[in-house]
Structures are given as structure tokens and as C-alpha cells.
Amino acid sequence: MQANLGAVDIFHQDTSRGTPLYRVTPEVVCMNAELGGSADANINWTVLRLPDRKVTSGRTQMELPTPSGVDSAVAAYQRIVINAADDIARAIHTLQQISLTPSETGNSLARH
């Protein structure tokens, strides 16, 4: 996601300069795998834009085959995490298209 967005990973930064910051909060609701079967995951996520506190949230749900061994389960989970990161990056791109309005707070752009 960092490469997709050209982002810098920071924890605290001054938001008074007018450059928006995005706080991503993922929540892995469940992950299950059966070797020779499938791997599935349900990941909820929220993106908060600072300083105006616009919010968007979504869910990434996937199920992929795990035809053989642990390697196929690991590959499936890597693909699921990549897809979640892509979903979050798209949500951030959408927020970037909406002008900054410091007086508005809590405006939601639900993405499910």
C-alpha cells in the first residue's frame, strides 16, 4: 500500500500545513485455512483523513484455494492481504478527490 500511494509511514506529524494525513485501522475479523481446501479471511478497515476527520470504511472478504501444503496457504493469505491493501489504497484515492473541509467531521463514505 505504501508503494501504491507513494506514502510515507509516520506516526505523528504536524497537520497544520494543510497536507492531509491518512490513518488506516485494519481489523482482521477471521482467517481460516484448510490445506488441500481453501483459505479465507474477513478484514474490516477504516481510513481517517486528518485534519478534517473524513472517514471511509470497508471490508475485504476473500476465499482462495490451497491445493497443497503450507506454501499454498501462505500464498493465499499473501494475496488476501495484497487485495485488502489495494482496497484501502482505492479508498484513500477516493478521499483525495474530495476537497479538504476542516469544518466537517465524521462524514462517512461507506464502502462494502
C-alpha positions in Angstrom: 0.0 0.0 0.0 2.9 2.3 0.8 4.3 1.9 -2.7 0.9 2.1 -4.4 0.2 5.5 -2.7 3.8 6.9 -2.7 3.2 7.3 1.1 5.5 7.8 4.0 4.9 5.8 7.1 4.7 8.2 10.0 3.1 8.1 13.4 2.9 11.8 14.4 3.2 14.8 12.2 2.1 18.4 12.2 -1.2 18.6 10.3 -1.3 22.4 10.4 0.4 22.7 7.0 -2.7 21.7 5.1 -1.3 18.4 3.8 -3.8 15.7 4.7 -2.7 12.6 6.6 -4.5 9.3 6.5 -4.8 6.9 9.4 -5.6 3.3 8.5 -7.1 1.0 11.0 -7.4 -2.7 9.9 -9.2 -5.3 11.9 -8.8 -9.0 10.9 -12.2 -10.5 11.9 -11.3 -14.0 10.9 -8.8 -16.1 9.0 -9.3 -19.8 8.3 -7.3 -22.3 6.2 -7.6 -25.9 5.3 -4.7 -27.5 3.5 -6.0 -29.0 0.3 -9.1 -26.9 0.6 -9.2 -23.1 0.9 -8.1 -20.1 2.9 -10.5 -17.3 3.7 -10.3 -14.1 5.5 -12.6 -11.2 6.5 -10.8 -7.9 7.1 -12.6 -4.7 8.1 -10.8 -1.4 7.7 -11.3 2.3 8.3 -9.4 5.2 6.8 -9.5 8.6 8.7 -8.3 11.7 6.9 -6.7 14.4 9.1 -7.2 17.3 9.8 -10.9 17.3 8.6 -11.7 13.8 10.0 -13.4 12.5 6.9 -13.9 8.7 7.3 -14.4 5.9 4.9 -14.6 2.2 5.8 -14.9 -1.1 4.0 -14.4 -4.8 4.2 -12.2 -7.2 2.2 -13.5 -10.8 2.1 -11.8 -13.4 0.1 -11.6 -17.2 -0.2 -8.8 -18.8 -2.3 -7.9 -22.4 -2.9 -5.0 -24.0 -1.0 -4.4 -27.1 -3.2 -1.3 -28.4 -1.5 0.7 -27.8 1.6 1.5 -24.8 3.8 3.1 -22.9 0.9 -0.3 -22.6 -0.9 -2.0 -21.4 2.3 0.8 -18.8 2.8 0.4 -17.7 -0.8 -3.4 -17.4 -0.4 -3.0 -15.2 2.6 -0.4 -13.0 0.9 -2.9 -12.5 -2.0 -5.7 -11.7 0.5 -3.5 -9.1 2.3 -2.5 -7.5 -1.0 -6.1 -7.3 -2.1 -7.0 -5.6 1.3 -4.2 -3.1 0.8 -5.4 -2.4 -2.7 -9.0 -1.8 -1.4 -7.6 0.6 1.2 -5.5 2.4 -1.4 -8.6 2.9 -3.6 -10.5 4.3 -0.6 -7.6 6.8 0.1 -7.6 7.8 -3.6 -11.3 8.5 -3.3 -10.8 10.6 -0.2 -8.0 12.5 -2.1 -10.6 13.5 -4.7 -12.8 15.1 -2.0 -11.7 18.6 -1.1 -10.4 19.3 2.5 -13.1 20.9 4.6 -11.8 21.4 8.1 -15.2 22.3 9.5 -16.8 19.0 8.5 -16.2 16.0 10.8 -17.3 12.4 10.6 -18.6 12.4 7.1 -18.7 8.7 6.0 -18.1 7.2 2.6 -19.2 3.6 3.3 -17.5 1.0 1.0 -18.6 -2.5 1.5 
